[in-house]
Amino acid sequence: MTIINHGVWMPYEPVSRPAGAPPSAVYFKNDAGTDWYGYREATWPLDRQTMSDASDSLKIVVVDGIVSTVSDNAHAVTLGGGGLVLEVPAGTFVEPRWRYDEAAGSFAQPAAPVPNITQRQLRLWLVRNGYPLATVETALDNLPEPDRSEALIEWDCASEFKPDHPTLLAVAAVLGIPDVAQAAREAALI
């Protein structure tokens, strides 16, 4: 897939606003000082009949590595607080919230959310994946106080574990479970 990088565009306040510009208009420029609206018109001229550009491409705004806007019309692109503007061939499937890896020049869907899991799901997942419960309990017994007591209470009494739960992370670290998020996704299916 060909990706055209149109650079990073950031908000700025022009020395003088164009005649007739609404007071709420937000202006953007790139590192070279080029104004977004002039650049957009020169790169993707507006067809006054369709009120769209005539290009056969998608324009994408990426902020902090996350796709915020996707449009086939450059004149409908929302820059918000600024961002990287990319252009890809029409028919490319990209959606807001996808990740953009600039080094690889690729887009990826966000990872599936990591669910909370019940105590039952956690224990069944551990047993089914070769982690005897006695090993877990021994590992918890070997924690220093007061971590040991708190972990044992959580292990015995918690009805649900969040993926970033300290006891769950401690158990995963002791047992050498490399991907707690994936383990939680699998356990949620039990």
Sine and cosine of phi, psi and omega as CSV:
sin_phi,cos_phi,sin_psi,cos_psi,sin_omega,cos_omega
0.00,0.00,0.71,-0.70,0.06,-1.00
-1.00,0.05,0.80,-0.61,0.05,-1.00
-0.88,-0.48,0.86,-0.52,0.07,-1.00
-0.99,-0.13,0.83,-0.56,-0.02,-1.00
-1.00,-0.08,0.90,-0.43,0.01,-1.00
-0.99,-0.11,0.14,0.99,0.11,-0.99
1.00,-0.01,0.07,-1.00,0.01,-1.00
-1.00,-0.06,0.73,-0.68,-0.02,-1.00
-0.87,-0.49,0.80,-0.60,-0.05,-1.00
-0.84,-0.55,0.49,-0.87,0.01,-1.00
-0.90,0.43,0.53,-0.85,0.11,-0.99
-0.45,-0.89,0.26,-0.97,0.04,-1.00
-0.95,-0.31,0.90,-0.44,0.00,-1.00
-0.92,0.39,0.43,-0.90,0.02,-1.00
-0.85,0.52,-0.71,0.70,0.09,-1.00
-0.70,-0.72,0.67,-0.75,0.00,-1.00
-0.99,0.16,0.57,-0.82,0.04,-1.00
-0.87,0.49,0.52,-0.85,0.02,-1.00
-0.85,0.52,0.73,-0.69,0.05,-1.00
0.99,0.13,-0.02,1.00,0.01,-1.00
-0.94,0.33,0.70,-0.72,0.02,-1.00
-0.91,0.42,0.53,-0.85,-0.02,-1.00
-0.87,0.49,-0.42,0.91,-0.03,-1.00
-1.00,0.04,0.00,1.00,-0.03,-1.00
-0.87,0.49,0.67,-0.75,0.04,-1.00
-0.94,-0.35,0.71,-0.71,-0.06,-1.00
-0.93,-0.37,0.53,-0.85,-0.03,-1.00
-0.75,-0.66,0.52,-0.85,0.11,-0.99
-0.62,-0.79,0.33,-0.94,0.04,-1.00
-0.99,-0.12,-0.08,-1.00,-0.03,-1.00
-0.87,0.49,-0.47,0.88,0.00,-1.00
-0.99,0.15,-0.08,1.00,0.00,-1.00
1.00,0.02,0.13,0.99,-0.01,-1.00
-0.97,0.25,0.73,-0.69,0.02,-1.00
-0.96,0.27,0.69,-0.72,-0.04,-1.00
-0.85,0.53,-0.70,0.71,-0.10,-0.99
-0.91,0.40,-0.63,0.78,0.08,-1.00
-0.92,0.39,-0.68,0.73,0.02,-1.00
-0.89,0.46,-0.72,0.70,-0.02,-1.00
-0.87,0.50,-0.70,0.71,-0.02,-1.00
-0.92,0.40,-0.62,0.79,0.01,-1.00
-0.95,0.31,-0.56,0.83,-0.07,-1.00
-1.00,0.07,-0.65,0.76,-0.02,-1.00
-0.73,-0.69,0.98,0.19,-0.05,-1.00
-0.82,0.57,0.62,-0.79,-0.01,-1.00
-0.98,0.20,0.79,-0.61,0.13,-0.99
-1.00,0.07,0.93,-0.37,-0.11,-0.99
-0.91,0.41,-0.36,0.93,0.04,-1.00
-0.98,0.21,-0.68,0.73,-0.04,-1.00
-1.00,-0.09,-0.20,0.98,-0.08,-1.00
0.82,0.57,0.62,0.78,0.01,-1.00
-0.62,-0.78,0.16,-0.99,0.12,-0.99
-1.00,-0.01,0.33,-0.94,-0.09,-1.00
-1.00,-0.07,0.08,1.00,-0.04,-1.00
-0.95,0.32,0.41,-0.91,0.05,-1.00
-0.96,-0.29,0.91,0.42,-0.08,-1.00
-0.45,-0.89,0.23,-0.97,0.11,-0.99
-0.97,-0.25,0.65,-0.76,0.11,-0.99
-0.96,-0.27,0.73,-0.68,-0.12,-0.99
-0.78,-0.62,0.72,-0.69,0.09,-1.00
-0.95,-0.31,0.77,-0.63,-0.01,-1.00
-0.88,-0.47,0.79,-0.61,0.03,-1.00
-0.84,-0.54,0.85,-0.52,0.00,-1.00
0.79,0.61,0.65,0.76,0.06,-1.00
0.99,0.17,0.06,1.00,-0.02,-1.00
-0.88,-0.47,0.74,-0.67,0.04,-1.00
-0.92,0.38,0.82,-0.57,0.02,-1.00
-0.96,-0.28,-0.51,0.86,-0.07,-1.00
-0.62,-0.78,0.65,-0.76,0.12,-0.99
-0.71,-0.71,0.80,-0.60,0.00,-1.00
-0.47,-0.88,0.56,-0.83,0.11,-0.99
-1.00,0.07,-0.02,1.00,-0.02,-1.00
-0.85,-0.53,0.94,-0.35,-0.01,-1.00
-0.86,0.52,-0.45,0.89,-0.04,-1.00
-0.99,0.17,-0.08,1.00,0.07,-1.00
-0.94,-0.34,0.02,1.00,-0.01,-1.00
-0.93,0.37,0.73,-0.69,0.04,-1.00
-0.97,-0.24,0.88,-0.48,0.00,-1.00
-1.00,0.01,-0.26,0.96,0.03,-1.00
0.81,0.59,-0.89,-0.46,0.01,-1.00
-1.00,-0.02,0.18,0.98,-0.02,-1.00
0.94,-0.34,0.19,-0.98,0.02,-1.00
0.26,-0.97,0.03,-1.00,0.03,-1.00
-1.00,0.10,0.77,-0.64,0.01,-1.00
-0.96,-0.27,0.82,-0.57,0.00,-1.00
-0.86,-0.52,0.36,-0.93,0.06,-1.00
-0.73,-0.68,0.76,-0.65,0.01,-1.00
-0.77,-0.64,0.34,-0.94,0.00,-1.00
-0.87,0.50,0.55,-0.84,0.10,-1.00
-0.84,0.54,0.54,-0.84,-0.02,-1.00
1.00,-0.05,-0.22,0.98,0.08,-1.00
-0.94,0.34,0.74,-0.67,-0.02,-1.00
-1.00,-0.09,0.94,-0.33,0.05,-1.00
-0.63,-0.78,0.65,-0.76,0.00,-1.00
-0.79,-0.62,0.41,-0.91,0.12,-0.99
-0.81,0.58,0.54,-0.84,-0.02,-1.00
0.99,0.12,-0.11,0.99,0.09,-1.00
-0.95,0.32,0.38,-0.92,0.05,-1.00
-1.00,-0.02,0.55,-0.83,0.09,-1.00
-0.87,-0.49,0.83,-0.57,0.05,-1.00
-0.98,-0.19,0.98,-0.21,-0.09,-1.00
-0.90,0.44,-0.63,0.78,-0.02,-1.00
-0.90,0.44,-0.65,0.76,-0.02,-1.00
-1.00,0.05,-0.29,0.96,-0.05,-1.00
0.90,0.43,0.71,0.71,-0.05,-1.00
-0.61,-0.79,0.36,-0.93,0.04,-1.00
-0.93,-0.36,0.52,-0.86,0.03,-1.00
-0.60,-0.80,0.59,-0.80,0.07,-1.00
-0.91,0.42,0.50,-0.87,0.06,-1.00
-0.91,0.42,0.48,-0.87,0.05,-1.00
-0.89,0.45,0.51,-0.86,0.05,-1.00
-0.87,0.50,0.60,-0.80,0.02,-1.00
-0.87,0.50,0.51,-0.86,0.01,-1.00
-1.00,-0.05,0.88,-0.47,-0.07,-1.00
-0.99,0.17,0.36,-0.93,0.22,-0.97
-0.96,0.28,0.49,-0.87,0.00,-1.00
-0.79,-0.61,0.48,-0.88,0.01,-1.00
-0.99,0.17,0.26,-0.96,0.06,-1.00
-0.86,0.51,-0.65,0.76,0.03,-1.00
-0.86,0.50,-0.76,0.65,0.00,-1.00
-0.87,0.50,-0.69,0.72,-0.01,-1.00
-0.87,0.49,-0.76,0.65,-0.07,-1.00
-0.92,0.40,-0.66,0.75,0.04,-1.00
-0.90,0.43,-0.66,0.76,0.02,-1.00
-0.88,0.48,-0.70,0.71,0.00,-1.00
-0.86,0.51,-0.76,0.65,-0.02,-1.00
-0.88,0.47,-0.71,0.70,-0.04,-1.00
-0.93,0.37,-0.31,0.95,-0.01,-1.00
-0.95,-0.31,0.33,0.94,0.14,-0.99
0.99,0.10,0.36,0.93,0.03,-1.00
-0.92,-0.40,1.00,-0.09,-0.01,-1.00
-0.87,0.50,0.61,-0.80,-0.01,-1.00
-0.88,0.48,-0.53,0.85,0.03,-1.00
-0.88,0.48,-0.58,0.82,0.04,-1.00
-0.91,0.42,-0.67,0.75,0.02,-1.00
-0.89,0.45,-0.74,0.68,-0.04,-1.00
-0.90,0.43,-0.61,0.80,0.07,-1.00
-0.90,0.44,-0.67,0.74,0.01,-1.00
-0.89,0.46,-0.67,0.75,0.02,-1.00
-0.92,0.39,-0.61,0.79,0.03,-1.00
-0.89,0.46,-0.46,0.89,-0.05,-1.00
-1.00,0.05,-0.03,1.00,0.05,-1.00
-0.95,0.31,0.49,-0.87,0.06,-1.00
-0.95,0.31,0.44,-0.90,0.08,-1.00
-0.97,0.25,0.54,-0.84,0.03,1.00
-1.00,0.06,0.01,1.00,-0.01,-1.00
-0.84,0.54,-0.64,0.77,-0.02,-1.00
-0.85,0.52,-0.80,0.61,-0.05,-1.00
-0.89,0.46,-0.70,0.72,0.00,-1.00
-0.90,0.44,-0.67,0.74,-0.01,-1.00
-0.91,0.42,-0.64,0.76,0.02,-1.00
-0.91,0.41,-0.64,0.77,0.06,-1.00
-0.89,0.46,-0.74,0.67,0.02,-1.00
-0.87,0.50,-0.72,0.69,-0.03,-1.00
-0.87,0.50,-0.64,0.77,-0.04,-1.00
-1.00,0.09,-0.49,0.87,-0.20,-0.98
-0.90,-0.43,-0.34,0.94,-0.05,-1.00
-0.92,0.40,0.73,-0.68,0.03,-1.00
-1.00,0.06,-0.36,0.93,-0.05,-1.00
-0.54,-0.84,0.55,-0.84,0.05,-1.00
-0.85,-0.52,0.78,-0.63,0.15,-0.99
-0.99,0.14,0.47,-0.88,-0.05,-1.00
-0.85,0.52,-0.42,0.91,0.01,-1.00
-0.98,-0.22,0.31,0.95,-0.01,-1.00
-0.90,0.44,0.75,-0.66,-0.05,-1.00
-0.82,0.57,-0.64,0.76,0.00,-1.00
-0.92,0.39,-0.68,0.74,0.03,-1.00
-0.88,0.47,-0.68,0.73,0.02,-1.00
-0.92,0.40,-0.61,0.79,0.03,-1.00
-0.90,0.43,-0.70,0.72,0.02,-1.00
-0.88,0.47,-0.71,0.70,-0.01,-1.00
-0.88,0.48,-0.66,0.75,-0.01,-1.00
-0.91,0.42,-0.71,0.71,-0.02,-1.00
-0.91,0.42,-0.63,0.77,-0.05,-1.00
-0.99,0.10,-0.19,0.98,-0.01,-1.00
0.98,0.22,0.53,0.85,0.06,-1.00
-0.98,0.19,0.91,-0.41,-0.16,-0.99
-0.96,0.26,-0.52,0.85,-0.11,-0.99
-0.77,-0.64,1.00,-0.02,-0.04,-1.00
-0.89,0.46,-0.62,0.78,-0.01,-1.00
-0.88,0.48,-0.72,0.69,0.00,-1.00
-0.92,0.40,-0.63,0.78,0.04,-1.00
-0.88,0.48,-0.66,0.75,0.03,-1.00
-0.91,0.42,-0.64,0.77,0.04,-1.00
-0.88,0.48,-0.68,0.73,0.01,-1.00
-0.92,0.39,-0.70,0.72,-0.02,-1.00
-0.89,0.46,-0.57,0.83,-0.02,-1.00
-0.89,0.45,-0.35,0.94,0.00,-1.00
-1.00,0.08,-0.11,0.99,-0.03,-1.00
-0.99,0.13,0.00,0.00,0.00,0.00
